[in-house]
Amino acid sequence: MTLRVLEIIPTLDRGGAEKQLSLLATGLPRDRFDVHVCALTRGGPWAETLRERPIPLHEIGKRWKLDPAAYWRLRRLILRLRPDVVHTWIFAANCYGRQAAISAGVPCVIAGERCVDRWKVGYELAIDRHLAKRTTWIATNSAGVREFYVEHGLPADKFVIIPNGIPAPQPPPQPEETSRHDLLEQLGLPDAARLMVAVGRLWPQKRYKDLIWAAELLKVIREDAHLLIVGDGPQRWRLERYRDQVGIRDRVHLLGHRDDVSRILPHADCFWLASSYEGQSNALMEAMLAGVPVVASDIVGNRELVVPRQTGYLVPVGDRAAFARWTRYLLENPETARAMGQAGRRRMLSEFTVERMVERYAELYERPVG
């Protein structure tokens, strides 16, 4: 019997949850699942990936934080599709989607909590607790996310942990495909440049100021260290101003959004992630898959990916000196750095594959509802 599954997410913009939904929707076996995707607000770059398969995509057009008309449009869609499973992703979809699915009598309603959402205020957590009572399962990618929500009153027995999946390039990325010389020339950097790379949305959670400061510390002891920040977001102008005030414009390069991160990562000497909270960072996983050693903040999501002194180093949140210190060690010990990078790649290929992630969700969707 084929199950109809409706995946609901606020948008299909570039982001970790959006990428995981796309990988899941396109990976679920067609002989077992009839998959539909609903964008609560709008589509986005991942919409094209879904259309290519093709997977039906529905856009609700939610315009405001509180939008009753959008709720009723969503409920009508659910009544028309009559899905066996509704799986919602991220807070807005968790609110609108769960309530609409419950009221429409969907037998299995799964909420997706993807991050340690420290930004949530009291009434938002109260909504989570209220809807959790009538939610079949709460799927998350990290034990740390589960612990956060259990501490805020959600039932521990409803959580199911399914780690993110990372697609392995076929064939694996080879630095020779784009030579280091060509990449450095395109970026306007000297041939001797050593590269720290950070990838993600330019947002306070990511603590890019810590990385800029760490780059400034590293500049004192190494003349060849350059930080590449790949991504865009509302903090970009602030970060550019901060970089210029620190006087490190020649060593910190904000590259904006790029579609060729996989071309850059094989040439990175170290990957940096300074976030104050994460669920499970796709960017970190992609760096490890590319064989890059990591220096990352010691937070719950990162602890489940990085094995200290085997695939990289974990440092206290905000400890800029530790970022500089361990990066200096990796730059001065290339054999150790190479071994750590390869250990990280093996870890991604063995424990965090897309195929494993998809099958775990398939089993969850097919699990009998008691």
C-alpha positions in Angstrom: 0.0 0.0 0.0 1.3 3.5 -1.0 1.2 6.1 1.8 0.5 9.7 0.8 2.9 12.1 2.7 2.5 15.8 2.8 5.7 17.7 3.9 5.0 21.3 5.0 7.7 24.0 5.5 7.6 27.8 5.6 9.7 28.3 2.4 12.1 26.5 0.1 14.9 29.1 0.5 18.5 28.0 0.9 18.8 26.6 4.4 19.6 23.4 6.3 16.0 22.3 6.9 14.9 23.1 3.4 17.8 21.1 2.0 17.0 18.1 4.2 13.3 18.2 3.2 14.3 18.3 -0.5 16.7 15.3 0.0 14.0 13.4 1.8 11.2 14.2 -0.6 13.2 13.2 -3.6 14.7 10.1 -1.9 11.6 8.4 -0.6 10.8 5.2 -2.6 8.0 5.9 -5.1 6.6 2.5 -4.7 6.0 3.1 -1.0 5.2 6.8 -0.9 3.2 9.4 -2.8 5.0 12.6 -1.7 3.6 16.2 -1.8 5.4 19.3 -0.6 3.7 22.5 0.7 5.5 25.8 1.1 3.5 27.8 3.6 4.8 31.2 2.6 6.6 30.8 -0.8 8.8 28.6 -2.8 12.5 29.2 -3.4 15.6 27.7 -4.9 14.8 24.2 -3.7 11.5 24.3 -5.5 13.2 23.6 -8.8 14.8 20.4 -7.5 11.4 19.1 -6.5 9.8 20.0 -9.8 12.5 18.2 -11.7 11.6 14.8 -10.1 8.6 15.7 -10.4 7.1 16.1 -6.9 3.8 18.1 -6.6 4.5 21.5 -4.9 1.7 23.6 -3.3 2.2 27.2 -2.2 -0.2 28.7 0.4 1.0 32.3 0.2 1.0 33.1 4.0 1.6 36.9 4.2 1.6 37.7 7.9 2.7 36.1 11.2 -1.0 35.6 12.1 -2.8 34.9 8.8 -6.2 33.1 9.3 -6.9 33.0 5.5 -3.6 31.1 4.9 -4.6 28.6 7.7 -7.9 27.9 6.0 -6.3 27.5 2.6 -3.9 25.0 4.1 -6.7 23.1 5.8 -8.6 22.9 2.5 -5.4 21.5 0.8 -5.1 18.9 3.4 -8.7 17.9 3.1 -8.4 17.6 -0.7 -5.1 15.6 -0.6 -6.2 13.4 2.3 -2.7 12.5 3.3 -1.9 9.5 5.6 1.1 11.5 7.1 1.6 15.2 7.6 5.2 16.1 8.5 5.8 19.8 9.4 9.2 21.5 9.5 10.1 24.7 11.5 8.0 26.7 13.9 5.5 28.5 11.5 4.8 25.2 9.7 4.7 23.3 13.0 1.9 25.7 14.2 -0.2 26.1 11.1 0.4 22.7 9.6 -0.1 20.6 12.8 -3.3 22.4 13.7 -4.7 22.1 10.2 -3.8 18.4 10.0 -5.2 17.6 13.4 -8.5 19.4 12.6 -8.7 17.6 9.2 -8.3 14.2 10.9 -4.9 13.2 9.5 -4.0 9.9 11.3 -0.3 10.6 11.7 1.1 14.1 12.4 4.8 14.5 12.8 6.5 17.8 13.8 10.1 18.6 12.9 12.2 20.4 15.5 15.5 21.2 13.8 17.4 23.4 16.1 18.0 24.5 19.7 15.6 27.4 19.3 16.8 29.7 22.1 15.0 32.6 20.4 11.6 31.3 21.3 9.7 33.2 23.9 7.1 32.0 26.4 4.0 32.0 24.2 5.8 30.2 21.4 7.0 27.4 23.7 3.5 27.2 25.1 2.2 26.6 21.5 4.7 23.9 21.1 3.7 22.2 24.4 0.0 22.5 23.5 0.3 21.0 20.0 2.7 18.3 21.2 -0.2 16.7 23.1 -1.9 15.8 19.8 1.3 15.2 17.7 2.1 11.6 16.9 5.9 12.0 16.8 8.4 14.8 17.0 11.3 14.2 14.7 14.6 15.9 15.3 18.1 15.6 14.0 20.0 15.8 17.3 19.9 14.6 20.9 20.7 18.2 21.9 17.5 19.5 20.3 15.5 16.8 22.1 17.1 17.8 25.4 16.3 21.4 24.8 12.6 20.8 24.2 12.2 18.3 26.9 13.6 20.9 29.3 10.9 23.2 28.1 8.1 20.7 28.8 7.7 18.7 25.6 7.2 14.9 26.1 10.4 13.0 25.8 8.7 9.8 24.6 7.4 11.4 21.4 10.9 12.4 20.1 12.5 10.4 17.4 16.1 11.3 16.5 17.0 11.0 12.8 20.4 12.6 12.0 20.7 14.7 8.8 21.9 13.1 5.6 24.7 14.4 3.5 24.9 13.5 -0.2 28.2 12.1 -1.2 29.4 13.6 -4.5 29.9 11.1 -7.3 32.8 11.0 -7.9 34.2 12.5 -4.7 35.5 16.1 -5.0 39.0 16.4 -6.3 41.0 19.5 -5.7 42.6 19.0 -9.1 39.2 19.8 -10.8 39.8 23.4 -9.9 43.5 24.0 -9.1 44.3 25.8 -5.9 46.2 28.4 -8.1 43.1 29.1 -10.2 40.9 29.4 -7.1 43.3 31.8 -5.4 43.7 33.8 -8.6 39.9 34.1 -8.9 39.7 35.3 -5.3 42.6 37.7 -5.7 44.7 36.0 -3.1 48.4 35.1 -3.2 49.5 31.6 -4.0 50.8 31.1 -0.5 47.5 31.8 1.1 46.2 29.4 3.7 42.4 29.3 3.9 39.9 29.1 6.7 36.4 28.8 5.4 33.1 29.5 7.1 29.7 28.9 5.4 26.3 30.0 6.5 23.7 32.7 6.8 25.0 36.0 8.1 23.0 36.0 11.2 23.8 36.7 15.0 23.5 33.0 15.8 26.5 32.2 13.7 28.8 34.6 15.7 30.9 35.7 12.7 32.4 38.5 14.7 34.2 35.9 16.7 35.7 34.5 13.6 36.8 37.9 12.3 38.4 38.5 15.6 40.1 35.1 15.5 41.4 35.9 12.0 42.9 39.1 13.4 44.6 37.1 16.2 45.9 34.6 13.6 47.2 37.5 11.4 49.6 38.5 14.2 51.4 35.1 14.0 50.9 34.1 10.4 51.2 36.3 7.3 49.4 33.8 5.0 46.1 33.1 6.9 42.9 34.2 5.1 39.3 33.8 6.2 36.6 33.2 3.5 33.0 33.8 4.7 30.5 32.2 2.2 26.9 33.2 2.6 24.6 36.2 2.8 22.1 37.7 5.2 21.0 40.7 7.1 24.3 41.1 9.0 26.5 41.5 6.0 26.9 45.2 6.1 27.6 45.1 9.9 30.2 42.4 9.4 31.9 44.3 6.6 32.0 47.4 8.8 33.3 45.5 11.8 36.0 43.8 9.7 37.1 47.2 8.4 37.1 48.7 11.9 39.3 45.9 13.1 41.7 46.6 10.2 41.6 43.2 8.7 40.1 43.8 5.3 43.1 42.2 3.6 42.5 38.9 5.4 38.7 38.5 5.8 36.8 38.1 2.5 33.0 38.1 2.5 32.1 36.2 -0.7 28.3 36.4 -0.5 26.2 33.5 -1.7 27.9 31.1 -4.0 26.8 28.0 -5.8 30.3 26.5 -6.0 31.0 25.8 -2.3 31.9 22.2 -3.2 34.6 23.6 -5.4 36.1 25.8 -2.6 36.0 23.3 0.3 38.6 20.8 -1.0 41.1 23.7 -0.9 40.3 24.8 2.6 42.9 24.2 5.3 40.4 24.4 8.0 36.6 24.9 8.4 35.3 27.3 11.1 31.9 27.3 12.8 31.3 29.5 15.8 27.6 29.2 16.3 26.0 29.7 19.7 23.4 27.1 18.9 22.7 24.6 16.1 20.6 21.6 15.4 22.9 19.8 13.0 24.9 22.0 10.7 24.7 21.0 7.0 27.7 23.2 6.2 29.8 21.5 8.9 28.8 18.1 7.5 29.7 19.2 3.9 33.1 20.4 5.1 33.8 17.1 6.8 32.7 15.2 3.8 35.2 17.2 1.7 37.9 16.0 4.0 38.5 19.4 5.8 39.6 19.4 9.5 37.2 21.5 11.7 37.4 24.0 14.5 33.9 24.5 15.9 32.1 25.8 18.9 31.4 23.3 21.6 27.6 23.1 21.4 25.3 20.1 21.4 24.7 19.9 17.6 28.4 20.1 16.8 29.4 17.5 19.5 27.4 14.9 17.6 29.5 15.5 14.4 33.0 16.4 15.5 35.1 13.9 17.4 37.7 16.0 19.3 41.3 15.4 18.2 40.1 12.9 15.6 38.2 15.0 13.1 38.9 18.5 14.5 38.6 20.5 17.7 35.7 21.9 19.8 36.2 25.1 21.6 34.1 27.1 24.0 31.5 29.5 22.5 33.1 32.9 22.0 36.7 31.7 22.6 38.3 33.5 19.7 41.8 32.7 20.9 41.1 29.0 20.8 40.0 29.3 17.2 43.3 30.9 16.4 45.4 28.6 18.5 44.0 25.3 17.1 44.0 26.6 13.5 47.6 27.6 13.9 48.4 24.0 15.1 46.6 22.5 12.1 48.5 24.8 9.7 51.8 23.9 11.2 51.0 20.2 11.3 49.7 19.4 7.8 49.9 15.6 8.3 47.7 15.8 11.4 45.3 18.1 9.6 45.1 15.7 6.6 44.5 12.7 8.9 41.7 14.6 10.7 40.1 15.6 7.5 40.1 12.1 6.2 38.7 10.8 9.5 35.9 13.3 9.2 35.1 12.2 5.7 34.9 8.6 6.7 32.6 9.5 9.6 30.2 11.3 7.2 30.2 8.4 4.7 29.6 5.8 7.3 27.1 7.4 9.7 25.4 10.3 7.9 24.3 9.2 4.5 21.2 10.4 2.8 20.1 6.8 2.2 20.2 6.1 5.9 18.3 9.3 6.7 15.6 8.6 4.1 15.1 5.0 5.3 14.7 6.1 8.9 12.0 8.5 7.9 10.3 5.9 5.7 10.2 3.5 8.7 8.8 6.3 10.9 6.1 7.1 8.3 5.1 3.5 8.1 5.1 2.9 11.9 1.7 1.9 13.1 -0.1 4.7 15.0 -1.3 3.4 18.3 
